[in-house]
């Protein structure tokens, strides 16, 4: 674990989940745009006015490296919930805009509209890297499978319509890629493919019955 972790107040450390990917996911409350929200101890408050809450990732960067020189703290990992200072970068607004217009993600994967690796969020119309999204989800699942499933169920219960809309959008964008992958899986080992399909069907039937 990074020595930077010990710099944070206990109330801050208690809201962090460390992932295999290196991200420190903020498990406390969040703003509507997905960024963490934190109320610092009285002796470390930076905001003025009635609302003393601050962006969790900005608080982490300030505590680790001092106050940022520019107006934007960019997530190199493309994970808004991450508060790992080593995944944050102090950049100007113009550079942040260039990042958003880039044809590749920070890891170098293609990110142009229309490319199979590019996912377009249905509500925000922002581009997301599928390869990085898959890696983050795999790391989160490996770290705690039950917690991962519980969070997915909670997201669905909280807003079923939004979850269905996002699933439909993801299916439409991925449809050809998914079909091609299924065909390849089938012809690689038809018996194994059928057995896996039966297992998935039985599991879903049990979940519906319970």
C-alpha positions as CSV (number, residue, x, y, z in Angstrom):
1,X,0.0,0.0,0.0
2,X,1.2,3.5,-0.8
3,X,2.7,5.6,2.0
4,X,0.4,8.3,0.9
5,X,-2.5,6.4,2.4
6,X,-1.3,7.1,5.9
7,X,-1.6,10.9,5.2
8,X,-5.3,10.8,5.1
9,X,-7.6,11.2,8.1
10,X,-9.2,8.0,9.4
11,X,-12.6,9.2,8.4
12,X,-11.3,9.4,4.8
13,X,-9.4,6.1,4.8
14,X,-12.5,4.3,6.1
15,X,-14.4,5.2,2.9
16,X,-11.8,3.7,0.5
17,X,-11.9,0.3,-1.2
18,X,-8.5,-0.6,-2.7
19,X,-8.8,-2.5,-6.0
20,X,-6.3,-4.8,-7.7
21,X,-6.2,-2.3,-10.6
22,X,-4.6,0.2,-8.2
23,X,-7.7,2.4,-7.9
24,X,-8.8,3.6,-4.5
25,X,-12.6,3.6,-5.0
26,X,-14.5,6.1,-3.0
27,X,-17.3,4.2,-1.2
28,X,-18.8,7.3,0.6
29,X,-21.5,9.6,-0.8
30,X,-21.0,10.9,-4.4
31,X,-22.2,13.8,-6.4
32,X,-24.6,13.2,-9.3
33,X,-21.7,13.2,-11.8
34,X,-20.0,10.3,-10.1
35,X,-17.3,12.1,-8.2
36,X,-16.8,11.4,-4.5
37,X,-18.0,13.9,-1.8
38,X,-16.3,14.3,1.5
39,X,-16.7,16.4,4.7
40,X,-13.2,16.9,6.1
41,X,-12.4,17.2,9.8
42,X,-12.7,20.8,11.1
43,X,-8.9,21.3,11.2
44,X,-8.5,20.3,7.5
45,X,-11.5,22.0,5.9
46,X,-10.7,23.8,2.7
47,X,-14.1,25.0,1.5
48,X,-15.6,28.3,2.7
49,X,-19.3,29.0,3.2
50,X,-22.1,26.9,4.5
51,X,-21.4,23.7,2.6
52,X,-18.0,22.4,3.8
53,X,-18.0,19.3,1.6
54,X,-15.4,18.9,-1.1
55,X,-14.5,16.7,-4.0
56,X,-12.9,13.6,-2.5
57,X,-10.3,13.2,-5.2
58,X,-9.3,16.9,-5.0
59,X,-8.9,16.6,-1.2
60,X,-6.7,13.5,-1.7
61,X,-4.5,15.3,-4.2
62,X,-4.1,18.3,-2.0
63,X,-3.2,16.3,1.1
64,X,-0.7,14.2,-0.9
65,X,1.0,16.9,-3.0
66,X,-0.2,20.2,-1.8
67,X,-2.7,22.6,-3.4
68,X,-3.1,22.1,-7.2
69,X,-1.7,24.9,-9.4
70,X,-4.4,24.5,-12.0
71,X,-8.2,24.3,-12.0
72,X,-8.7,20.6,-13.0
73,X,-7.6,17.4,-11.3
74,X,-7.7,14.8,-14.1
75,X,-8.2,11.0,-13.5
76,X,-5.5,9.2,-15.4
77,X,-7.3,5.9,-14.7
78,X,-10.6,7.3,-16.1
79,X,-12.3,6.2,-12.9
80,X,-14.3,9.1,-11.4
81,X,-14.6,7.3,-8.0
82,X,-10.8,6.8,-7.7
83,X,-9.1,8.9,-5.0
84,X,-5.6,7.4,-5.4
85,X,-3.3,10.5,-5.7
86,X,-1.0,8.5,-8.0
87,X,-3.8,8.2,-10.4
88,X,-4.5,12.0,-10.4
89,X,-2.9,14.8,-12.4
90,X,-3.1,18.5,-12.0
91,X,-3.9,19.9,-15.4
92,X,-5.2,23.0,-17.1
93,X,-8.8,23.1,-18.4
94,X,-7.4,23.3,-22.0
95,X,-5.3,20.1,-21.5
96,X,-8.3,18.4,-19.9
97,X,-10.4,19.2,-23.0
98,X,-7.6,17.8,-25.2
99,X,-7.8,14.6,-23.2
100,X,-11.5,14.4,-23.8
101,X,-11.0,14.9,-27.6
102,X,-8.1,12.4,-27.8
103,X,-8.4,9.4,-30.1
104,X,-7.0,7.1,-27.4
105,X,-7.6,6.5,-23.7
106,X,-4.7,7.1,-21.2
107,X,-3.7,3.5,-21.6
108,X,-3.4,3.9,-25.4
109,X,-6.5,2.0,-26.5
110,X,-8.5,3.4,-29.5
111,X,-11.3,5.7,-28.5
112,X,-12.7,7.1,-31.7
113,X,-16.5,7.2,-32.2
114,X,-17.6,4.1,-34.2
115,X,-14.6,2.0,-33.1
116,X,-15.6,-1.3,-31.4
117,X,-13.6,-0.4,-28.3
118,X,-15.5,2.8,-27.8
119,X,-18.6,2.8,-25.6
120,X,-20.9,5.9,-25.8
121,X,-22.7,6.6,-22.6
122,X,-26.5,6.8,-23.4
123,X,-27.1,9.8,-21.0
124,X,-24.0,11.8,-21.1
125,X,-22.8,10.9,-24.7
126,X,-19.3,10.6,-23.4
127,X,-16.8,8.1,-24.8
128,X,-15.6,5.3,-22.6
129,X,-12.9,2.7,-23.2
130,X,-14.3,-0.8,-23.2
131,X,-11.0,-2.4,-22.5
132,X,-10.3,-0.3,-19.4
133,X,-13.9,-0.7,-18.3
134,X,-13.6,-4.5,-18.5
135,X,-10.4,-4.5,-16.7
136,X,-11.8,-2.4,-13.8
137,X,-14.8,-4.6,-13.5
138,X,-12.7,-7.8,-13.5
139,X,-10.5,-6.4,-10.8
140,X,-13.5,-5.3,-8.7
141,X,-15.1,-8.7,-9.2
142,X,-12.0,-10.6,-8.2
143,X,-11.5,-8.5,-5.1
144,X,-15.0,-9.2,-3.8
145,X,-17.5,-11.2,-6.0
146,X,-20.4,-11.0,-3.5
147,X,-20.0,-7.2,-3.1
148,X,-19.8,-6.7,-6.8
149,X,-23.0,-8.7,-7.4
150,X,-24.8,-6.9,-4.5
151,X,-23.8,-3.5,-6.0
152,X,-25.1,-4.4,-9.4
153,X,-28.4,-5.6,-7.9
154,X,-28.7,-2.4,-5.8
155,X,-28.1,-0.2,-8.9
156,X,-30.9,-2.1,-10.7
157,X,-33.3,-1.8,-7.8
158,X,-32.6,1.9,-7.4
159,X,-33.4,2.8,-11.0
160,X,-34.6,-0.2,-13.1
161,X,-35.5,2.0,-16.1
162,X,-32.1,3.6,-16.3
163,X,-30.4,0.2,-15.9
164,X,-32.5,-1.3,-18.7
165,X,-31.8,1.7,-21.0
166,X,-28.1,1.4,-20.4
167,X,-28.2,-2.4,-21.0
168,X,-30.1,-1.9,-24.3
169,X,-27.7,0.8,-25.4
170,X,-24.7,-1.4,-24.5
171,X,-26.3,-4.3,-26.4
172,X,-26.9,-2.3,-29.6
173,X,-23.4,-1.0,-29.6
174,X,-21.9,-4.4,-28.8
175,X,-24.3,-6.6,-30.8
176,X,-22.1,-7.5,-33.8
177,X,-19.0,-8.0,-31.5
178,X,-21.0,-10.2,-29.1
179,X,-22.5,-12.4,-31.9
180,X,-19.1,-12.9,-33.5
181,X,-17.6,-13.8,-30.1
182,X,-20.4,-16.3,-29.5
183,X,-19.9,-17.9,-32.9
184,X,-16.2,-18.3,-32.2
185,X,-16.9,-19.8,-28.8
186,X,-19.4,-22.3,-30.3
187,X,-17.1,-23.5,-33.1
188,X,-14.1,-23.8,-30.8
189,X,-16.0,-26.3,-28.5
190,X,-19.7,-26.9,-29.3
191,X,-20.3,-29.2,-26.3
192,X,-18.7,-26.8,-23.8
193,X,-20.7,-23.9,-25.3
194,X,-24.0,-25.9,-24.9
195,X,-23.1,-27.0,-21.3
196,X,-22.4,-23.4,-20.3
197,X,-25.6,-22.2,-21.9
198,X,-27.6,-24.8,-20.0
199,X,-25.9,-23.8,-16.7
200,X,-26.7,-20.1,-17.3
201,X,-30.3,-21.0,-18.1
202,X,-30.7,-23.1,-15.0
203,X,-29.1,-20.4,-12.8
204,X,-31.5,-17.7,-14.1
205,X,-34.4,-20.0,-13.6
206,X,-33.5,-20.6,-10.0
207,X,-33.1,-16.9,-9.4
208,X,-36.5,-16.2,-10.9
209,X,-38.1,-18.9,-8.7
210,X,-36.5,-17.6,-5.5
